[in-house]
Amino acid sequence: MVLADHRPGPRPVRRAAEVDEQTPIGQELVRGLIRTQLANALRVALIAVVLFAPLPAAFTLIPAVRTWQVAGIPAVWWVLGVLAYPVLYLLGRFYRVRAERIERDFADLLEHN
């Protein structure tokens, strides 16, 4: 009768050491971080393209848009000169918050063995 199993258990993965020593596991962890950050950047860039790319076509193809005026200033200038900046600021803020969260999650992954 065997009272105790004397075989060693699975070796715990030391993730931070794996990354520091640039082992294959550490390289894969860093690759995953880079892939996640790239996906975040591409997502925000796609949102910006969807919001801003159609504007020149709309200004060119829809004559009524060219003639609209607000306070004597063409609406096109309001959209491009005023409204675009808060939208771009919010997109940048969204990107930064998501990027920081991704970095924090990665650091938590490394700390919790």
N, C-alpha and C positions, 0 to 999 in steps of 0.2 A: 504494500500500500504506500502510495506517495502522499506525503502530507503537504508538501510545498513544491511548487514548480520553480526550479532553480534557473530557468532560462531567463536571460535578461529581457525586459520589456522593450517596446519600440523606443528608439532614441528620439527624444524631443527635438523638434526643429527649432533652432535658434535663428529666427528670421533676421534679426538685426545683424548678427554675425555673418549670416549668409550674404547679406547685401554688402557689408563692409569688406568681406573677403572676396567679393565678386565671384562667388561660386555659381554654377549653373542655376541653382534655385534662386539665389540672389539676383542674378541677371534676369530671370523670368519675372520676379517680383517687380523689378524696376521697369521692365518692358510693359508689364500690366499697368503700372502707374502712368507711363508715357502714353500708352494707348488710351487710357481713360481721359487724360488731360487733352489729348488730341481730339477725341470725340466731343468733349466739352467745347473746345474752340471751334470745331466744325459746326456744331449745333448753333452756336451764337452767330457765326458767320452766315449760315444759311438763313437764319431769321433776318439778319441785316439785308441780305440780298433780296429776300422775298419782300421786305418792306420798301426798299429803296430802288431796286432795279426797274420796277414798272413806272416809276415817276416820269422819266423823260418821255417814254412812249405815251403816257397819259397826257402830258403837257403838249405833246406834238399832235397827237391824233384826235384829241377832243378839243375842238375850237372854243367851246364854252369855258373851259378851264382857263384858257389864256386870257379871257376877257374879264373874269371875276376880279373884283377889287375889294379890299378891306382897308378902310381909312385912306383911300386914294393910292394904296400900294397893291400891285398885282398879287393875287393869291399864291402864285408860283413862288414869289420871293418870300412870302410868309412861311410856306411849307419848307423851302430849302434853307432859308436864312434863319428861321426861328424855331420851327417845330422839329426839325431834324436833330438839333443838338440835345434836347432833353431825351429823345428816344435813344440816341447813341450813348448818352450818359447812362441811362438805365440798362442798356445792353451791356455796357462795360462793367457796371456794378454787378449785374447778374452773373457775368462771367467770373469776376473776381471772387464773389461769394462761393460759387460752385467750385472754383479751383482751390480755394482755401479749404473747403470741406473735403475735397478729394485728398489733399495733402494731409489733413488731420486724420482722415480714415486710414491712410497709408501709415502714418506714424503710430496710430493705435494698433494697427496690425503688427507692426514691428515690435512694439512694447509688450504685447500680450502673447507670450510663448505658449 
